[in-house]
Amino acid sequence: MEKKETSLDNVKLEVALEILAMKIALTISSDNSEELSKLLIEQKKIYSYDEKIIDKVLNVYGSEIKGLLKGEN
């Protein structure tokens, strides 16, 4: 059974892409090529709407980015 897209799914996708873009930028600036390769693979999976990766980006990387923006890290 094919999953129907909803507005919430589209929002989750867009937010996950923005969070991942920031994580990729931070990884590039730290010159960590292994981490960058992993993130680029995850980016491709997001474009394929891999819900597991989208949830990981929103919950794990989202928390990291939020902490950086608040000055906690």
C-alpha positions as CSV (number, residue, x, y, z in Angstrom):
1,M,0.0,0.0,0.0
2,E,1.4,3.3,-1.0
3,K,1.6,6.1,1.5
4,K,-0.3,9.3,0.7
5,E,1.6,12.5,1.1
6,T,0.3,15.0,3.5
7,S,1.2,18.6,4.3
8,L,2.9,17.5,7.5
9,D,5.0,15.0,5.6
10,N,6.1,17.7,3.2
11,V,7.0,20.0,6.2
12,K,9.0,17.2,7.9
13,L,10.9,16.7,4.6
14,E,11.7,20.4,4.2
15,V,12.8,20.9,7.8
16,A,14.9,17.7,7.7
17,L,16.7,19.0,4.6
18,E,17.4,22.4,6.2
19,I,18.8,20.8,9.3
20,L,20.9,18.4,7.3
21,A,22.2,21.3,5.2
22,M,23.4,23.0,8.3
23,K,24.9,19.8,9.6
24,I,26.7,19.3,6.3
25,A,28.0,22.9,6.4
26,L,29.4,22.4,9.9
27,T,31.0,19.1,8.9
28,I,32.7,20.7,5.9
29,S,34.1,23.5,8.1
30,S,35.5,20.9,10.4
31,D,37.1,19.0,7.5
32,N,35.6,15.6,8.5
33,S,35.4,13.7,5.2
34,E,34.1,10.5,6.7
35,E,31.2,12.2,8.4
36,L,30.5,14.3,5.2
37,S,30.2,11.1,3.2
38,K,27.8,9.6,5.7
39,L,25.7,12.8,5.6
40,L,25.6,12.9,1.8
41,I,24.3,9.4,1.8
42,E,21.6,10.4,4.3
43,Q,20.7,13.3,2.1
44,K,20.0,11.0,-0.8
45,K,17.9,8.8,1.4
46,I,15.9,11.9,2.5
47,Y,15.1,12.7,-1.1
48,S,13.8,9.1,-1.4
49,Y,11.6,9.8,1.6
50,D,13.3,7.4,4.0
51,E,11.2,8.1,7.2
52,K,13.8,6.5,9.5
53,I,16.5,8.9,8.2
54,I,14.1,11.9,8.3
55,D,13.2,11.1,11.9
56,K,16.9,10.7,12.8
57,V,17.8,14.1,11.2
58,L,14.8,15.8,13.0
59,N,15.5,14.3,16.4
60,V,19.3,13.8,16.6
61,Y,20.8,16.4,14.3
62,G,17.9,18.8,15.1
63,S,18.8,18.7,18.8
64,E,22.5,19.3,18.0
65,I,21.8,22.3,15.8
66,K,19.3,23.7,18.3
67,G,22.0,23.4,21.0
68,L,24.5,25.2,18.8
69,L,22.1,28.0,18.0
70,K,21.4,28.4,21.7
71,G,25.1,28.4,22.5
72,E,25.0,25.2,24.5
73,N,27.8,23.5,22.6
